[in-house]
Amino acid sequence: MATLQQQIADAFLTRLAQTKEFDPTLIEELRRVLSSGRKLKADDFIKIFSTPAGGDLR
């Protein structure tokens, strides 16, 4: 059985995937971070949201 945190994360990612405003690779990165089982840090989210779609920062 999934924990409450996992259920909330799954519901959030499912609703996010239904919108057309987010890149599917961004959603997969979020899914990976949220399901890692480790304590989440702001730096994890900054890294995901600050990287331009399809590439590295230059």
Secondary structure, DSSP 8 states (H G I E B T S, - for coil): ---HHHHHHHHHHHHHHHSSSS-HHHHHHHHHHHTS-S---HHHHHHHHHS-TTS---
